[in-house]
Amino acid sequence: MSETGKVFSATSREELEAIWRFRYEIYVEELKRNYPSVDHGHRWLRDAEDETDHAVNLYLGPLDHIVGAERLLIWPAGEIPEEYQRLFSMEMFPGIEDVAIAELGRLMVRPSARGKNVFPLLVDAMRQQWVANDVQLCFLYCVPGLVKHYKRSLGARPYDGRLIPAGSSVGIPMVVVVPAERRLAVCGETTGELATSHADAGRAPGFDVSRLSRVLEGDSVPVKLDEEAVWEHLKRQLLEDERATPAFLNALSPEATRKLTSSGFILDLSPGDVIARSGTKEREMYVVLDGVFEVIAQDKRLAILEKGDVFGEIAFFCTTGERCASVRAVTRGEVLVLRRSFLEELTHDEPEAGLQILTNIGSVMADRIVSLNQALLAATDPRR
């Protein structure tokens, strides 16, 4: 049994099985995702990596009610498996074979414990593992809605790597450049302060971070987070072309529009990338800035989306938060990613603008539901 506030490393089969059951609760029952390793009979999600010599499985809470968990895979210099080198496009990191690296995965917090101290405790435990194993780079990937959260809380940065298929959408590859041990061992620092020191570390011992400027900051990085750059790009792509202006922006002042978009970021996609998957639970909304996307349900194409179109609005407002259809890139394209929190922030600061957004999105959603229903009926009509 774990003591409150203490993170444990699983060493027994009993502990591992408790973590697997917790994963099932979060990934399968809550988020509605499906993975090849899901075992519905045992009601657990077990990965082959969990029981390797490189795995560190951390958890917090009693075994019958775990409140948070994560897994680190840690490899000494020169021992990175080829499959992970390919997965994370590690060929872009010169000198990576000379340092110890880690991969962070299966980071979960029980819904009732979110917003409390569970996440910071897991992050601190992870950093202790970095120190103990002299880890200098830590890789991870996440769904689009978590990019800003992991950048802020972990100091993780997106980089010029291939997008990774995830359980509900594309996964965004990110990396943490781990600073010297002395920066990790300062007592009393908050998670936010630690994240800042990580992001500003500049050089990890034995690893020249200056060689990564193109990888971390080049034009090919699939995620663009800089607020000013996002705003300027949005103006060029949509706002200066009345034919492409999204309906949900109608009647908004330039100030309100800018405030709205400042909470989002731009994501570049390649043909075949799935940005939303039917049946999974996510609340992000997307605006097409460029390219062609297709809406799919029951293996049928229901609609084509182009510049100015919005998708994800149904899950955005639906009580369950479940996607009713999948969306896949047909061509190279880019989307503006908006989290649900943007509406709460806008409504708080500018109630009239928030109400206008709600009205506009409601109209878009109503039209979308009607068109999707018509397309589904046509797709399932045996006479067609």
N, C-alpha and C positions, 0 to 999 in steps of 0.2 A: 504494500500500500504506500502510495506517495504522500508525503506531507504537503499540506497546503503551501504553495509558493515555492516548492522545490522541484526542480527538473531532474528526472532520473534517466539513465541510459539503460535500455532494455538488455538484459543478459540471459533471460530465461525464455523458454517456449511459451510459458503462461503470459509473460509480458508482451511478447510479439503477437500472440493471438488477440490480446486485448487491443493492441494498436490496430490490427487488421480489422477488427470489428468496428472500431471507432472510425476508421477510414470508410468503411461501408456506410455507416450512418451519414457521413458528410458527403462523400462523392456520389454515392448511389441513391440514397434515400432523399437527401436534401437537394443536391445539385443535379440529380437525374442523369449523371454521366455513366457511360459504359466503357469498360476496358476489357481486353482479352483475359486479364488475370482475375476478374471478378468471380467469386465463388458464391452463388446465391444459396447453395445448400448450406454452407457454413455461415453465410451472411458475413463474409469478410472480403477484403481486398488485399491480397498478398502479392508482392512482387518478388521475383527471383533474386533481386539485388539485396533484399532485406537480410538475408542470412549469409552474405559473403563476408570475407575477412575485412573488406573495406567499408562496411556499413556501420554507422552509428545511429541507432534509433532512439530518439529522445521523446519523453512524454511527461506530462504533468497532470496530476489528479489520481484518484484511486482507480484500480484496474477495472472496476465495474462502472466507472463513470469518468473516463479520461476527458479532460477539458482542453487539451492541446497536445500536438505531436508534430514531429518533423523527422526527416531522415537526411543524414549527410553521408555521401560517399566520398572517401578521402583516399587519394592516391599519392604515394611518394613520387619524387622526380623520376621521370622516364617510364612510369608504369601506367599511364593513361590508356585504357582499352580503346581499340580502334573505333568501336561503335560509338563511344562518347566523343571521340575526336571528330567523327563525321557529324554526329547529332548537333554539336555546338560549334561547328565550323572553326575548330581550333587551329586549323592551318593558317588562320589570319593572325595568330598571336606568336610572333617570333620569339624564340627562347622559352616557350612554354614547357618544353621537354626537360628543362633544367630546374624546375621548381615544383613543389608540392601543390596540388590543386584539390578542390572539393567541388561537389555538386550538391545543391540543396534541392530537396524534393519532398512532396507529400506534407507540406506545411499546412496545418489545419488547426482551427480553433472552434470549439463548440459555440453555436449561436448565442447561447445564454452568457458566454464568457467574452464575447467580442466587445471591444471598447474598454476592457478592464486591463489587468496587468499580465494576463496570460501571454499575449504576443510579445511584449518586451522581455519577459522571462525566457521565452524560447529563443529570442534573438541573442540575448546575453549568453545563454548556454551554447549556442552555435559559435559565438565568437571565442568562447573559452576553448572549444575544440579546434578552431583555427590556430590559436596560440599554441596549444599542446602539440599540434602536428605540423607547425611551421607552414601552414597553408598561406599562399600568396595570391591566389586567384580562386574565387568561388563562382561557379556558373549556376544558373537557374533559368527556367522559362516560366512564363505566366500568361494567363489570358489577358486580353487588352485592358480590361477594367482594373487590373491590379498594377499596371506599369507605374503609375505615379505614386501609388502607395509604397511599392518596393523601392522606388528611387528615394523617396523621403525617409523611410524607416530603416532601410538596409544600406543605403548608399549605392545601390545597384544601378547600373547604366545599360541601356540598350546599346547594341553594337551592330556592325555590318555583318551579321550572320544570317544564314538561311532560317526562315520561319519554321517552326516545329509543330507538327500535327498534335493537337491536344485533345482532351476528352470532349470539349464543347466547341472549340474554335481553333484558330491558329494560336500557337504559343509564341510569345515574344522572347527571344534569347536575351539574357541580361548577364552582366558580370560585375562582381565586386572586386576591386583591387584592394587587397588587405594591407593595411599599413604595418609599421613595425610594432613589435610586441608591446613596447612601452606605451603606445597609443591605445592599445586595447586594455591595458591593465590599470588604467586610472580609475580609482574607486570614486563612486558617487556621481559619475557622469550619467546623464539620461540617455535613453535610446536615441533621441533626436540629436543630441550633441555628438554621440558616437558616430551616427550616420554622417554628420557633417565632417567630422575628422576623417572618416573613411573616404568620402568623396574628394576631400582636399589633400589627401596624403601625398600625391605626386609621385612617389617612388617607393615601391616595396623592396626590402632587402634582396638583392640578387636579381631583381626584375626591373628592367628599364621601362617605366610606364610611358616615357616620352615617345617611344616607338609606336605607341598605340593611337596616336592622334587621328590618323585616317580611319582606323577601325571604330573608334568611339565617336568621332565627330564628323566624318566624311559625309558627302551627299548621299551615299548609298545606304546609310543607316536607315532601316525601315520605319523608325519611329522619330517623329519630330516633335519635341516638347517645348521649345522656346516660345513663349507666349507671343512675342512680337512677330516672330517668323510665321507662326500659325495664323495670326490675324492678317498679316499682309498676304499670305497665300490664299486665305479664304476670300479676301476682297477680290483678288485677281480672278480666282476660279468661279466664284458665285455671285458676289454682291454687285460687281460691275456689269454683269450680264443678267438682265431682268428675266430672260427666258429660263435661266438656271437657278434663280433664287428659290430656295425651299419654301414651301407654303407655310411651314411652321414659324418662319421668320417674318411673315407679313405683319405690318403695322408696328413693328418694333423700332425703337429709336436706334441710331447707330451706337449710342452709349450702351444700351441694353444688349444689343447684339454682340458688341465687343466683350462685355462682361460675361455673357453666356459662353462664348467661344474660348474665353481665357481658361476655362476649366477643362477644356478638351485637348486633344492632340491629334496629329495626323499619322495615319498608318498606311504604308505602301504595301500593296499586295500583288502577287503573281498569279497568272492563270491557274485555276484549279484550287486555289486557297479557299478553304471554307471559313467564313468569318462568323457565321451563326449556324448552330445545328439544332434541328427540330427536336423538341422534347426536353432539351437541357434547360437549366435554370440560370439565366443571366439577365441583368437589367440594363445593359448598355444600349444606347441608341446610336445609329450611324447615319451620317450624311455623305452621299457619294459626291466626291470632288472631281473625280476623273475615272474613266473606264466604264466597262459594262459588267453588270452582275446579274445573276439569275436566281430567282426564288424557286425553290424545289420543295415539293411535298409528295409523299408516296411515289417517289421516283419519277414524278412528272414535273416538267417546267411550267410554273404557274404565271410567271411574270418576268419581265426584263427591267432592270433598274439602270438608270444613267445619271449623268450629272444633275445634281439638285434633288434627286430622290432621297427619301428618308426610309430607313428600315430599322426594325427592332423596337418600334414604338408600342407594339401590342404587349410584349413581355415587359417593357418599360413601365406600363401602367397596370398590367394584369396582377391580380392578387397572388397567383402562384409564381409569377415571374418566368414562366416557361415559354420557350420559343415555339411558335405554331408552325414554322417552316424553316428550312435551311436556306442560307444565302451563300453563293459561291461566285468567285471571280471568274468571269469568262475571258477577260483580257487583263493586261496589267492595269492597275487602278490604284486609287487612293481614297481613303474615307476619313472623315472627321469623327473621332470617337468621343461620345458624350456620356458621362456617368450620370446616374439618377440624382446624385447629390447636387448637380448644377442647378436643377430646378428649385430645390429647397433653398439654396443660397440666393438665387435670383429673387425668389418670392419673398424672402426675408428682407432683402435690401430694396427691392422695387416691386411692391405688390401688384401694381397695375401691369407691369411687364410680365410678371409671373402668371397672372390671370390670362393675359393675351396668349402666352405660350400654351397654357393648358387648353384654351379654346381652339387654337390653331392645330395642336397635335391631336385633339379630340376629333376634329374634322378629317385630318389625314387618316387617323385610325379607323374611323367609320367607313371612309371610302375604301381603305385597304381590306377591311373585313368583308365588305360586300364583294369586291373583286376577287378575293381569294376564295370565297364560298362559291362564286360562279365558276371559277376555274376548277375547283375541286369537283363540283358536280359534273362539269364537262369531262374531266379526266376519268371519272368513274362510271360515266354513262356507257352501258354495254352496247348501245347502238352506234357508238363512235369508234 
